[in-house]
Amino acid sequence: MAAGRKAAFVVGNSDYQNLPPIGAAKPDAVRMADALEAAGFEVVRVVDAGRDAFETSFRKFQALLEGSEISLFYYSGHSVQIAGQNRIVPVDAAAANLQDVESQTVGLADILQEMKFRSPRHIVIFDACRDSPFAQIAADTASPGCARLTVSAGTLIVFAAEPGSPLADDSLLTEYFLSRALVPGADINAALAEVRRDIIEKSEGGQVIYYNSGLEEGATMLVSGPSSTDVEPDAETDAATDAVFTDCAASCPVMIRIAAGTFEMGNASGDGRERPVHEVSIKPFALGRYEITAGEWRKCVAAGQCRDPGRGGATDDEDAPVHNVTWDDALAYAEWLSAETGRRYRLPSESEWEYAARAGGSMRYSGSNDASPDYVDCKDCGGEHKNAAPRGKELKPNAFGLSGMSGGVAEWVMDCWKPSYDQAPTDGSARSGNCTQRVLRGGSWRDDRKRVTVTSRAFYDHDVPYPNNGLRIARDL
């Protein structure tokens, strides 16, 4: 997709005044809006919108559409299919007859028409298609689920269920769309095929999404920048503009630009280490696409600036994550890389790490809700487990484009160890001090799935090597 403005309108209606609530609609919309903003979209967002609030927000979206390269409309909430037309239900709808239904709801076709008129590429994500809330009122004209839409060139339609089949349970569409389609360099058509497959597998066939695309295959990305596989280790790129970049030709890891954001850190149902849940605001930074590899580490060893990890970290695979690394070793690597590049490399803070691992979502593991071996490397995650070494680069990325955040090697972060989040910083900084124990996040390939979640925490002495422990590097922007 050519560089250009990207505009989005995101609506999530949960708390209806006269209809059953849809609890997930509002938080799903917030997650979608945050992720789109992180991907460079200009976003108009509204939650629990009545008809007037919807129309006011839509006028703001119309203004953004002018001159946009791509436009996106996302809706989660009640919808109704009347006479073959899909209509959005505002939270203040109180229809007593068919005429009320038509006057109090908003036609999806009208929104799409505006997008087509003002933008060359237009995407509709309709996380709705439940049973009609007005079936008794409009029995003669209302149909279940959503009506099929014909698309033209430049249009993509995504429904939470196949046309005519109402969504029976809570929708998984938003969660899996975020993890697949909002990845740097991901073509949206290919990503949707994976989204559909993943949801069918997760729901055991209970939810089958529908999409119809008039977008050119292989040419439309929602997140600009090359995919991580397109960035060669011997090609320097521009960190000021690229979502995926590297600072030098020979020695530098591939980095992912992480946008600013706010998230809820911790796990209210986890152990005491993961509580209390607290809101943290993160500033922009960059984080390594992969854990630091054996090959990258050996360059620092050859320069005389890093310790050889010895037999506990030995591997013949240059692309495998280095391990048997102490926290002090990790700092030495960051200092060497900073001197090599003139940029400030460092370990991430614990909150930066969790923000990046979550990638705007709420999955239990990074990129997966069920410890899929495609995303997670642990001893009971299935797949081909390699006890001798972590899997590293072969793992699929999360929605931010980061691979191996759950399992692989346990990753050192900057923070001093504390047994809970009492009085933890809320600005993204690390908990500092003269401490002998430092925090590890993500668990390792030798751990079970309970210890490789996005919220699990561990610690170790800062100067003692251990075969499970490695690192992922961060960089200031």
VOPAGU-2260 file (C-alpha; in pm, 1 decimal, decimal comma):
REM VOPAGU-2260
SITE   aa  ch    i         X         Y         Z
SITE  MET   A    0       0,0       0,0       0,0
SITE  ALA   A    1     137,3     339,0     -91,7
SITE  ALA   A    2     216,0     579,1     190,3
SITE  GLY   A    3     -76,1     804,3     272,1
SITE  ARG   A    4    -326,8     904,6     534,8
SITE  LYS   A    5    -529,7     632,1     700,3
SITE  ALA   A    6    -869,2     709,4     856,6
SITE  ALA   A    7   -1078,0     492,2    1087,2
SITE  PHE   A    8   -1418,4     512,3    1259,4
SITE  VAL   A    9   -1451,8     277,1    1557,5
SITE  VAL   A   10   -1781,7     219,6    1739,5
SITE  GLY   A   11   -1850,3     -12,4    2031,6
SITE  ASN   A   12   -2199,7     -34,8    2181,3
SITE  SER   A   13   -2229,7    -237,5    2501,9
SITE  ASP   A   14   -2477,2     -74,0    2740,0
SITE  TYR   A   15   -2812,9     -57,6    2559,4
SITE  GLN   A   16   -3099,1     128,6    2722,1
SITE  ASN   A   17   -3375,9    -100,2    2594,0
SITE  LEU   A   18   -3195,3    -410,5    2467,3
SITE  PRO   A   19   -2970,3    -678,2    2621,8
SITE  PRO   A   20   -2613,4    -558,6    2683,0
SITE  ILE   A   21   -2315,8    -685,3    2484,1
SITE  GLY   A   22   -2039,7    -680,6    2740,5
SITE  ALA   A   23   -1738,8    -728,6    2511,2
SITE  ALA   A   24   -1837,0    -468,3    2250,1
SITE  LYS   A   25   -1700,7    -161,5    2426,8
SITE  PRO   A   26   -1364,0    -306,0    2541,1
SITE  ASP   A   27   -1313,6    -465,8    2199,4
SITE  ALA   A   28   -1371,0    -128,2    2032,0
SITE  VAL   A   29   -1124,3      42,0    2265,5
SITE  ARG   A   30    -860,8    -220,6    2186,7
SITE  MET   A   31    -924,1    -183,2    1814,5
SITE  ALA   A   32    -902,7     197,1    1828,1
SITE  ASP   A   33    -579,3     186,0    2028,2
SITE  ALA   A   34    -423,4     -62,6    1788,0
SITE  LEU   A   35    -523,8     137,6    1481,6
SITE  GLU   A   36    -379,9     455,1    1629,3
SITE  ALA   A   37     -56,8     268,7    1701,0
SITE  ALA   A   38     -59,0     162,1    1334,3
SITE  GLY   A   39     -78,2     525,0    1217,4
SITE  PHE   A   40    -452,3     566,1    1160,9
SITE  GLU   A   41    -634,1     885,1    1247,8
SITE  VAL   A   42    -920,5     744,2    1453,4
SITE  VAL   A   43   -1264,3     872,5    1544,4
SITE  ARG   A   44   -1389,1     655,2    1829,1
SITE  VAL   A   45   -1718,4     645,3    2016,0
SITE  VAL   A   46   -1860,5     396,5    2266,0
SITE  ASP   A   47   -2219,3     346,4    2379,4
SITE  ALA   A   48   -2335,5     585,1    2108,4
SITE  GLY   A   49   -2695,4     696,6    2075,2
SITE  ARG   A   50   -2820,8     801,7    1732,5
SITE  ASP   A   51   -2716,2    1167,6    1774,0
SITE  ALA   A   52   -2369,8    1082,3    1907,0
SITE  PHE   A   53   -2320,1     834,8    1622,8
SITE  GLU   A   54   -2408,9    1092,8    1358,7
SITE  THR   A   55   -2183,2    1357,1    1516,9
SITE  SER   A   56   -1890,7    1115,1    1519,6
SITE  PHE   A   57   -1964,2    1003,2    1165,0
SITE  ARG   A   58   -1939,9    1363,5    1041,6
SITE  LYS   A   59   -1592,8    1383,0    1197,0
SITE  PHE   A   60   -1501,6    1063,1    1014,5
SITE  GLN   A   61   -1627,2    1208,2     686,0
SITE  ALA   A   62   -1386,5    1498,8     729,4
SITE  LEU   A   63   -1097,2    1257,0     785,1
SITE  LEU   A   64   -1187,9    1059,0     473,9
SITE  GLU   A   65   -1090,1    1343,3     240,8
SITE  GLY   A   66    -750,1    1262,1      94,1
SITE  SER   A   67    -713,0     931,6     280,5
SITE  GLU   A   68    -540,1     638,6     114,5
SITE  ILE   A   69    -735,6     381,3     311,5
SITE  SER   A   70   -1041,3     398,7     536,2
SITE  LEU   A   71   -1173,5     153,4     793,5
SITE  PHE   A   72   -1504,2     124,8     978,7
SITE  TYR   A   73   -1525,8    -103,2    1281,3
SITE  TYR   A   74   -1847,5    -179,3    1464,8
SITE  SER   A   75   -1924,0    -406,4    1758,9
SITE  GLY   A   76   -2273,9    -420,3    1904,7
SITE  HIS   A   77   -2629,6    -506,5    1807,2
SITE  SER   A   78   -2726,1    -505,7    1440,4
SITE  VAL   A   79   -3041,7    -591,7    1252,1
SITE  GLN   A   80   -3101,4    -718,3     898,9
SITE  ILE   A   81   -3414,8    -558,5     750,8
SITE  ALA   A   82   -3521,8    -634,5     394,8
SITE  GLY   A   83   -3172,8    -750,1     305,2
SITE  GLN   A   84   -3002,4    -442,0     452,5
SITE  ASN   A   85   -2763,0    -450,5     749,2
SITE  ARG   A   86   -2834,3    -179,5    1005,3
SITE  ILE   A   87   -2644,4     -61,0    1314,7
SITE  VAL   A   88   -2841,2     -28,0    1637,9
SITE  PRO   A   89   -2756,9     275,8    1857,7
SITE  VAL   A   90   -2781,4     229,6    2234,3
SITE  ASP   A   91   -3091,7     451,8    2263,1
SITE  ALA   A   92   -3301,2     262,2    2004,6
SITE  ALA   A   93   -3652,1     199,7    2139,5
SITE  ALA   A   94   -3845,0      75,1    1839,5
SITE  ALA   A   95   -4213,8      -9,9    1871,1
SITE  ASN   A   96   -4273,2     -87,5    1503,9
SITE  LEU   A   97   -4093,1    -139,1    1174,3
SITE  GLN   A   98   -4092,2     232,1    1092,7
SITE  ASP   A   99   -3915,7     299,7    1424,9
SITE  VAL   A  100   -3657,5      33,6    1349,6
SITE  GLU   A  101   -3571,1     192,9    1016,5
SITE  SER   A  102   -3563,1     548,3    1153,4
SITE  GLN   A  103   -3369,5     472,6    1471,9
SITE  THR   A  104   -3096,5     254,9    1318,9
SITE  VAL   A  105   -2813,9     337,9    1076,5
SITE  GLY   A  106   -2761,4     168,2     741,0
SITE  LEU   A  107   -2422,6       4,5     696,2
SITE  ALA   A  108   -2452,1      58,3     320,1
SITE  ASP   A  109   -2474,4     435,5     373,8
SITE  ILE   A  110   -2147,6     438,2     565,9
SITE  LEU   A  111   -1974,5     222,2     308,4
SITE  GLN   A  112   -2097,6     446,5      27,3
SITE  GLU   A  113   -1934,5     750,3     190,1
SITE  MET   A  114   -1609,8     557,5     228,9
SITE  LYS   A  115   -1614,9     451,2    -136,5
SITE  PHE   A  116   -1680,4     806,4    -249,9
SITE  ARG   A  117   -1391,5     958,9     -57,1
SITE  SER   A  118   -1124,7     687,9     -25,5
SITE  PRO   A  119    -980,7     440,3    -280,1
SITE  ARG   A  120    -957,3     150,5     -32,7
SITE  HIS   A  121   -1223,1      82,8     228,7
SITE  ILE   A  122   -1256,3    -186,3     493,5
SITE  VAL   A  123   -1558,9    -273,3     706,5
SITE  ILE   A  124   -1513,5    -493,8    1013,1
SITE  PHE   A  125   -1861,4    -578,6    1140,9
SITE  ASP   A  126   -1827,2    -762,7    1471,7
SITE  ALA   A  127   -2204,6    -800,7    1501,7
SITE  CYS   A  128   -2445,1   -1033,2    1313,1
SITE  ARG   A  129   -2625,0   -1165,3    1620,0
SITE  ASP   A  130   -2993,2   -1253,9    1638,7
SITE  SER   A  131   -3211,7    -956,2    1551,1
SITE  PRO   A  132   -3316,9    -765,1    1864,0
SITE  PHE   A  133   -3632,2    -656,7    1676,7
SITE  ALA   A  134   -3738,9    -993,4    1536,3
SITE  GLN   A  135   -4088,9    -975,3    1685,4
SITE  ILE   A  136   -4151,3    -619,4    1569,9
SITE  ALA   A  137   -4031,7    -676,5    1214,5
SITE  ALA   A  138   -4110,7   -1045,0    1176,1
SITE  ASP   A  139   -4203,2   -1012,6     807,0
SITE  THR   A  140   -3884,5    -833,1     700,7
SITE  ALA   A  141   -3618,1    -912,5     962,0
SITE  SER   A  142   -3374,8   -1198,4     892,6
SITE  PRO   A  143   -3117,8   -1360,8    1118,2
SITE  GLY   A  144   -2754,7   -1256,2    1116,3
SITE  CYS   A  145   -2613,2   -1030,2     846,8
SITE  ALA   A  146   -2699,2    -993,1     479,5
SITE  ARG   A  147   -2436,7   -1075,6     221,5
SITE  LEU   A  148   -2275,6    -770,7      57,7
SITE  THR   A  149   -2136,6    -755,4    -294,0
SITE  VAL   A  150   -1796,0    -590,0    -305,2
SITE  SER   A  151   -1626,4    -393,4    -578,4
SITE  ALA   A  152   -1257,2    -328,7    -635,4
SITE  GLY   A  153   -1099,4    -163,1    -333,1
SITE  THR   A  154   -1355,7    -292,0     -80,0
SITE  LEU   A  155   -1316,2    -548,5     197,6
SITE  ILE   A  156   -1608,6    -667,9     412,4
SITE  VAL   A  157   -1554,3    -876,9     727,3
SITE  PHE   A  158   -1845,2   -1021,1     928,8
SITE  ALA   A  159   -1828,2   -1201,1    1261,9
SITE  ALA   A  160   -2045,3   -1480,4    1115,0
SITE  GLU   A  161   -2141,3   -1611,4     775,1
SITE  PRO   A  162   -2434,8   -1433,1     608,5
SITE  GLY   A  163   -2768,9   -1555,6     739,8
SITE  SER   A  164   -2608,9   -1738,0    1033,1
SITE  PRO   A  165   -2644,3   -1547,5    1359,6
SITE  LEU   A  166   -2348,8   -1534,8    1594,5
SITE  ALA   A  167   -2429,3   -1769,9    1882,3
SITE  ASP   A  168   -2158,4   -1694,3    2139,1
SITE  ASP   A  169   -1912,5   -1419,4    2223,0
SITE  SER   A  170   -1719,3   -1317,1    1914,5
SITE  LEU   A  171   -1349,2   -1391,8    1870,1
SITE  LEU   A  172   -1315,5   -1173,1    1561,0
SITE  THR   A  173   -1158,9    -865,0    1719,0
SITE  GLU   A  174    -907,0   -1058,4    1925,6
SITE  TYR   A  175    -775,2   -1260,6    1632,9
SITE  PHE   A  176    -792,5    -973,1    1385,3
SITE  LEU   A  177    -564,3    -770,9    1612,9
SITE  SER   A  178    -316,7   -1057,1    1643,0
SITE  ARG   A  179    -297,2   -1129,4    1268,7
SITE  ALA   A  180    -383,6    -824,8    1057,4
SITE  LEU   A  181    -215,1    -549,7    1261,8
SITE  VAL   A  182     136,0    -685,0    1219,6
SITE  PRO   A  183     401,2    -487,9    1027,1
SITE  GLY   A  184     406,0    -598,7     667,0
SITE  ALA   A  185     108,5    -836,6     697,0
SITE  ASP   A  186    -112,7    -847,5     388,2
SITE  ILE   A  187    -468,8    -821,8     510,4
SITE  ASN   A  188    -608,6   -1084,1     272,1
SITE  ALA   A  189    -356,3   -1344,2     385,6
SITE  ALA   A  190    -406,1   -1241,8     748,5
SITE  LEU   A  191    -783,2   -1290,2     727,8
SITE  ALA   A  192    -739,9   -1643,8     601,9
SITE  GLU   A  193    -538,2   -1712,3     916,0
SITE  VAL   A  194    -794,8   -1532,4    1134,3
SITE  ARG   A  195   -1073,6   -1748,3     994,8
SITE  ARG   A  196    -874,6   -2068,3    1046,8
SITE  ASP   A  197    -771,4   -1973,5    1402,2
SITE  ILE   A  198   -1126,9   -1884,5    1508,3
SITE  ILE   A  199   -1271,5   -2206,9    1367,2
SITE  GLU   A  200   -1006,6   -2401,9    1558,0
SITE  LYS   A  201   -1049,9   -2206,7    1883,1
SITE  SER   A  202   -1431,2   -2220,0    1877,6
SITE  GLU   A  203   -1435,1   -2580,9    1755,3
SITE  GLY   A  204   -1645,3   -2470,5    1458,9
SITE  GLY   A  205   -1884,6   -2260,7    1665,9
SITE  GLN   A  206   -1784,2   -1936,2    1492,9
SITE  VAL   A  207   -1701,7   -1904,4    1124,2
SITE  ILE   A  208   -1622,4   -1552,3    1010,6
SITE  TYR   A  209   -1704,5   -1429,3     661,4
SITE  TYR   A  210   -1500,0   -1197,0     444,5
SITE  ASN   A  211   -1528,8   -1081,4      86,3
SITE  SER   A  212   -1235,2    -891,1     -57,8
SITE  GLY   A  213   -1193,6    -666,8    -357,5
SITE  LEU   A  214    -848,0    -562,7    -239,9
SITE  GLU   A  215    -551,5    -663,1    -448,6
SITE  GLU   A  216    -378,2    -973,6    -313,1
SITE  GLY   A  217     -43,9    -902,0    -146,8
SITE  ALA   A  218     -78,6    -523,6    -174,1
SITE  THR   A  219    -267,3    -398,6     132,1
SITE  MET   A  220    -107,3    -361,5     475,8
SITE  LEU   A  221    -272,1    -192,9     772,5
SITE  VAL   A  222      63,3    -150,3     947,5
SITE  SER   A  223     323,4      11,7     723,7
SITE  GLY   A  224     676,8    -115,0     693,3
SITE  PRO   A  225     827,2    -439,7     573,4
SITE  SER   A  226     752,6    -766,0     744,2
SITE  SER   A  227    1026,2    -883,2     975,7
SITE  THR   A  228    1135,0   -1141,7     719,2
SITE  ASP   A  229    1194,3    -862,5     466,8
SITE  VAL   A  230    1456,9    -691,1     685,7
SITE  GLU   A  231    1795,5    -841,2     602,1
SITE  PRO   A  232    2063,6    -848,0     871,3
SITE  ASP   A  233    2310,6    -677,1     638,8
SITE  ALA   A  234    2080,6    -387,0     544,4
SITE  GLU   A  235    2070,2     -69,3     752,9
SITE  THR   A  236    1726,6      95,7     765,2
SITE  ASP   A  237    1580,8     423,1     892,6
SITE  ALA   A  238    1459,9     416,5    1253,0
SITE  ALA   A  239    1300,5     759,7    1213,6
SITE  THR   A  240    1040,8     636,1     965,2
SITE  ASP   A  241    1033,2     255,4     947,1
SITE  ALA   A  242     814,6      38,1    1168,8
SITE  VAL   A  243    1083,3    -230,4    1140,0
SITE  PHE   A  244    1445,2    -114,7    1133,0
SITE  THR   A  245    1806,6    -192,6    1212,5
SITE  ASP   A  246    2079,0      57,2    1300,3
SITE  CYS   A  247    2380,9    -103,3    1136,5
SITE  ALA   A  248    2472,4    -346,1     864,8
SITE  ALA   A  249    2663,8    -613,9    1051,5
SITE  SER   A  250    2595,6    -630,3    1424,0
SITE  CYS   A  251    2252,9    -491,2    1503,7
SITE  PRO   A  252    1932,2    -674,5    1585,7
SITE  VAL   A  253    1609,9    -605,8    1396,7
SITE  MET   A  254    1395,8    -362,7    1597,9
SITE  ILE   A  255    1021,1    -292,5    1607,2
SITE  ARG   A  256     889,7      55,5    1676,5
SITE  ILE   A  257     638,3      38,6    1964,8
SITE  ALA   A  258     385,6     322,3    1979,1
SITE  ALA   A  259     283,9     494,6    2301,7
SITE  GLY   A  260     -21,8     367,1    2485,6
SITE  THR   A  261    -189,6     289,1    2816,3
SITE  PHE   A  262    -277,6     -56,4    2944,9
SITE  GLU   A  263    -382,9    -249,8    3254,1
SITE  MET   A  264     -76,6    -433,3    3386,6
SITE  GLY   A  265    -104,6    -751,5    3590,4
SITE  ASN   A  266    -361,5   -1023,7    3640,6
SITE  ALA   A  267    -640,2    -992,0    3895,8
SITE  SER   A  268    -683,1   -1370,9    3903,9
SITE  GLY   A  269    -310,8   -1447,5    3906,8
SITE  ASP   A  270     -85,1   -1509,1    4204,9
SITE  GLY   A  271      31,4   -1231,9    4436,0
SITE  ARG   A  272     328,0   -1152,0    4212,0
SITE  GLU   A  273      89,3   -1033,1    3937,9
SITE  ARG   A  274    -123,1    -806,0    4158,5
SITE  PRO   A  275    -256,6    -549,2    4204,0
SITE  VAL   A  276    -366,2    -472,4    3848,8
SITE  HIS   A  277    -273,4    -111,4    3772,4
SITE  GLU   A  278    -282,7     126,1    3477,4
SITE  VAL   A  279      51,3     212,6    3314,5
SITE  SER   A  280     125,5     469,1    3041,7
SITE  ILE   A  281     404,9     375,4    2800,9
SITE  LYS   A  282     611,9     619,4    2592,9
SITE  PRO   A  283     728,2     525,1    2241,2
SITE  PHE   A  284    1030,8     296,0    2228,6
SITE  ALA   A  285    1174,6      18,2    2014,3
SITE  LEU   A  286    1207,5    -348,6    2106,7
SITE  GLY   A  287    1393,2    -634,8    1942,7
SITE  ARG   A  288    1190,9    -836,9    1694,9
SITE  TYR   A  289    1357,3   -1147,5    1836,5
SITE  GLU   A  290    1550,2   -1243,3    2146,1
SITE  ILE   A  291    1921,9   -1171,4    2105,1
SITE  THR   A  292    2071,3   -1459,4    1910,7
SITE  ALA   A  293    2387,7   -1657,6    1963,1
SITE  GLY   A  294    2531,4   -1502,6    1647,9
SITE  GLU   A  295    2461,2   -1147,9    1765,3
SITE  TRP   A  296    2609,4   -1224,2    2107,3
SITE  ARG   A  297    2928,0   -1369,8    1959,7
SITE  LYS   A  298    3002,8   -1041,0    1786,4
SITE  CYS   A  299    3011,3    -875,6    2128,1
SITE  VAL   A  300    3229,3   -1158,6    2264,9
SITE  ALA   A  301    3467,9   -1116,7    1970,3
SITE  ALA   A  302    3493,1    -744,5    2050,6
SITE  GLY   A  303    3599,2    -831,8    2403,3
SITE  GLN   A  304    3294,5    -666,3    2559,9
SITE  CYS   A  305    3075,7    -967,7    2650,0
SITE  ARG   A  306    3129,2   -1288,8    2843,8
SITE  ASP   A  307    3122,0   -1620,6    2660,6
SITE  PRO   A  308    2814,1   -1797,7    2805,4
SITE  GLY   A  309    2999,8   -2129,7    2802,9
SITE  ARG   A  310    2849,6   -2475,9    2774,4
SITE  GLY   A  311    2521,0   -2369,8    2936,5
SITE  GLY   A  312    2453,1   -2134,5    2645,1
SITE  ALA   A  313    2628,9   -2321,3    2368,1
SITE  THR   A  314    2447,4   -2372,9    2038,1
SITE  ASP   A  315    2563,8   -2428,6    1681,3
SITE  ASP   A  316    2261,0   -2236,2    1550,6
SITE  GLU   A  317    2355,9   -1870,8    1502,5
SITE  ASP   A  318    1986,1   -1775,0    1495,1
SITE  ALA   A  319    1893,3   -1949,6    1820,6
SITE  PRO   A  320    1851,5   -1726,6    2127,1
SITE  VAL   A  321    2162,3   -1691,9    2341,1
SITE  HIS   A  322    2112,8   -1817,6    2697,0
SITE  ASN   A  323    2301,6   -1878,0    3022,4
SITE  VAL   A  324    2328,2   -1498,2    3037,7
SITE  THR   A  325    2329,2   -1294,4    3360,4
SITE  TRP   A  326    2159,7    -957,2    3408,0
SITE  ASP   A  327    2508,0    -801,8    3426,5
SITE  ASP   A  328    2592,9    -970,2    3094,3
SITE  ALA   A  329    2279,8    -824,9    2937,7
SITE  LEU   A  330    2378,4    -474,1    3047,1
SITE  ALA   A  331    2726,2    -523,6    2900,2
SITE  TYR   A  332    2572,7    -620,5    2565,1
SITE  ALA   A  333    2348,6    -311,2    2567,4
SITE  GLU   A  334    2647,1     -87,5    2644,7
SITE  TRP   A  335    2853,2    -241,4    2363,6
SITE  LEU   A  336    2570,7    -205,6    2110,1
SITE  SER   A  337    2515,1     155,5    2217,0
SITE  ALA   A  338    2884,4     230,8    2158,4
SITE  GLU   A  339    2873,4      58,7    1818,8
SITE  THR   A  340    2573,6     257,2    1695,3
SITE  GLY   A  341    2571,0     585,5    1886,4
SITE  ARG   A  342    2213,9     501,1    1995,5
SITE  ARG   A  343    2095,2     422,2    2348,2
SITE  TYR   A  344    2022,7      51,7    2373,7
SITE  ARG   A  345    1905,7     -87,4    2706,9
SITE  LEU   A  346    1693,2    -351,7    2872,5
SITE  PRO   A  347    1318,6    -282,1    2865,4
SITE  SER   A  348    1136,5    -200,2    3184,8
SITE  GLU   A  349     902,3    -466,3    3315,4
SITE  SER   A  350     596,2    -262,8    3215,3
SITE  GLU   A  351     734,2    -196,3    2865,1
SITE  TRP   A  352     789,5    -569,9    2827,9
SITE  GLU   A  353     432,8    -661,7    2930,0
SITE  TYR   A  354     282,3    -385,8    2712,5
SITE  ALA   A  355     472,7    -521,7    2410,2
SITE  ALA   A  356     388,2    -883,9    2490,4
SITE  ARG   A  357      16,6    -805,3    2517,4
SITE  ALA   A  358      34,2    -611,0    2186,6
SITE  GLY   A  359    -293,3    -431,5    2248,9
SITE  GLY   A  360    -485,8    -749,4    2326,9
SITE  SER   A  361    -594,7    -959,0    2620,8
SITE  MET   A  362    -467,8   -1303,5    2520,2
SITE  ARG   A  363    -315,5   -1520,1    2791,4
SITE  TYR   A  364       0,7   -1575,7    2587,0
SITE  SER   A  365     174,7   -1344,8    2343,2
SITE  GLY   A  366      -4,8   -1397,9    2011,3
SITE  SER   A  367    -216,3   -1689,0    2131,5
SITE  ASN   A  368    -487,8   -1761,3    2383,0
SITE  ASP   A  369    -417,5   -2133,5    2408,4
SITE  ALA   A  370     -36,3   -2172,3    2411,1
SITE  SER   A  371     -28,3   -2261,2    2042,8
SITE  PRO   A  372     319,1   -2393,3    1951,9
SITE  ASP   A  373     309,3   -2159,5    1652,5
SITE  TYR   A  374     355,9   -1870,0    1898,1
SITE  VAL   A  375     467,3   -2020,2    2230,4
SITE  ASP   A  376     777,9   -2224,9    2313,1
SITE  CYS   A  377     739,9   -2423,8    2636,6
SITE  LYS   A  378     777,7   -2783,0    2750,7
SITE  ASP   A  379     405,7   -2868,6    2741,6
SITE  CYS   A  380     290,5   -2640,8    2457,1
SITE  GLY   A  381     290,9   -2916,5    2195,0
SITE  GLY   A  382     464,6   -2915,6    1861,2
SITE  GLU   A  383     822,7   -3026,1    1809,4
SITE  HIS   A  384     984,1   -2937,2    2142,3
SITE  LYS   A  385    1360,7   -2906,2    2129,7
SITE  ASN   A  386    1487,8   -2960,4    2481,3
SITE  ALA   A  387    1845,9   -2871,1    2386,8
SITE  ALA   A  388    1772,6   -2513,7    2280,3
SITE  PRO   A  389    1489,7   -2258,2    2249,9
SITE  ARG   A  390    1321,0   -2222,5    1910,4
SITE  GLY   A  391    1364,3   -1848,0    1853,0
SITE  LYS   A  392    1298,1   -1702,9    1509,2
SITE  GLU   A  393    1070,8   -1979,9    1383,4
SITE  LEU   A  394     787,9   -1863,2    1615,2
SITE  LYS   A  395     512,0   -1646,2    1468,8
SITE  PRO   A  396     489,1   -1280,6    1579,4
SITE  ASN   A  397     225,8   -1114,5    1795,1
SITE  ALA   A  398      23,1    -813,0    1680,1
SITE  PHE   A  399     321,2    -579,9    1732,4
SITE  GLY   A  400     545,7    -801,6    1520,7
SITE  LEU   A  401     743,7    -949,6    1813,4
SITE  SER   A  402     830,6   -1320,1    1816,3
SITE  GLY   A  403     895,4   -1546,9    2113,0
SITE  MET   A  404     760,6   -1328,1    2393,9
SITE  SER   A  405     605,5   -1635,1    2560,4
SITE  GLY   A  406     868,1   -1901,7    2625,6
SITE  GLY   A  407    1194,4   -1926,8    2437,1
SITE  VAL   A  408    1439,7   -1783,4    2689,5
SITE  ALA   A  409    1336,9   -1604,0    3007,8
SITE  GLU   A  410    1411,6   -1239,1    2929,4
SITE  TRP   A  411    1591,1   -1004,9    3166,7
SITE  VAL   A  412    1428,6    -665,4    3222,7
SITE  MET   A  413    1570,8    -364,9    3403,2
SITE  ASP   A  414    1363,8    -380,8    3721,9
SITE  CYS   A  415    1462,5    -476,8    4072,2
SITE  TRP   A  416    1256,0    -771,6    4193,7
SITE  LYS   A  417     957,4    -696,3    4415,7
SITE  PRO   A  418     708,6    -968,6    4513,7
SITE  SER   A  419     403,5    -763,5    4406,6
SITE  TYR   A  420     304,3    -448,7    4218,9
SITE  ASP   A  421     245,0    -243,9    4533,1
SITE  GLN   A  422     369,1     109,8    4462,5
SITE  ALA   A  423     489,4       8,7    4115,2
SITE  PRO   A  424     559,3     296,5    3870,1
SITE  THR   A  425     274,0     397,1    3640,4
SITE  ASP   A  426     487,3     584,9    3383,4
SITE  GLY   A  427     660,6     288,4    3219,1
SITE  SER   A  428     986,4     328,2    3413,0
SITE  ALA   A  429    1170,7      46,1    3586,7
SITE  ARG   A  430    1179,0     -11,1    3960,3
SITE  SER   A  431    1536,6      76,9    4046,1
SITE  GLY   A  432    1764,8      40,4    4346,1
SITE  ASN   A  433    2073,0    -139,7    4473,2
SITE  CYS   A  434    1921,3    -487,4    4451,2
SITE  THR   A  435    2073,4    -830,4    4412,3
SITE  GLN   A  436    1776,0    -985,1    4230,0
SITE  ARG   A  437    1633,7    -869,6    3898,4
SITE  VAL   A  438    1314,0    -953,4    3708,9
SITE  LEU   A  439    1276,4   -1207,2    3427,5
SITE  ARG   A  440     969,2   -1212,2    3202,1
SITE  GLY   A  441     810,9   -1453,2    2956,4
SITE  GLY   A  442     936,3   -1782,3    3097,9
SITE  SER   A  443    1154,5   -2026,3    2904,8
SITE  TRP   A  444    1130,7   -2327,1    2675,7
SITE  ARG   A  445    1195,5   -2545,9    2980,2
SITE  ASP   A  446     895,5   -2408,4    3172,1
SITE  ASP   A  447     535,8   -2527,6    3160,1
SITE  ARG   A  448     259,9   -2314,5    3010,5
SITE  LYS   A  449     161,7   -2160,7    3345,3
SITE  ARG   A  450     496,2   -1978,7    3358,4
SITE  VAL   A  451     505,3   -1837,0    3003,6
SITE  THR   A  452     196,0   -1613,0    3007,8
SITE  VAL   A  453     212,6   -1240,2    2938,3
SITE  THR   A  454     167,7   -1167,3    3309,4
SITE  SER   A  455     389,4   -1432,1    3473,1
SITE  ARG   A  456     694,0   -1301,0    3661,9
SITE  ALA   A  457    1018,5   -1454,0    3786,7
SITE  PHE   A  458    1351,8   -1339,2    3929,0
SITE  TYR   A  459    1712,4   -1446,3    3964,7
SITE  ASP   A  460    2038,7   -1316,9    4111,1
SITE  HIS   A  461    2177,6   -1047,6    3882,9
SITE  ASP   A  462    2528,9   -1195,4    3857,4
SITE  VAL   A  463    2457,3   -1570,3    3841,7
SITE  PRO   A  464    2425,1   -1743,4    3501,3
SITE  TYR   A  465    2142,0   -1991,3    3444,8
SITE  PRO   A  466    2073,8   -2187,0    3121,4
SITE  ASN   A  467    1711,1   -2065,5    3090,3
SITE  ASN   A  468    1794,8   -1693,5    3092,1
SITE  GLY   A  469    1858,3   -1463,1    2795,3
SITE  LEU   A  470    1752,9   -1120,6    2675,8
SITE  ARG   A  471    1564,9    -903,1    2430,5
SITE  ILE   A  472    1705,4    -555,9    2373,1
SITE  ALA   A  473    1521,7    -222,6    2382,5
SITE  ARG   A  474    1621,3     112,5    2233,4
SITE  ASP   A  475    1521,1     471,3    2298,4
SITE  LEU   A  476    1355,2     658,5    2010,1
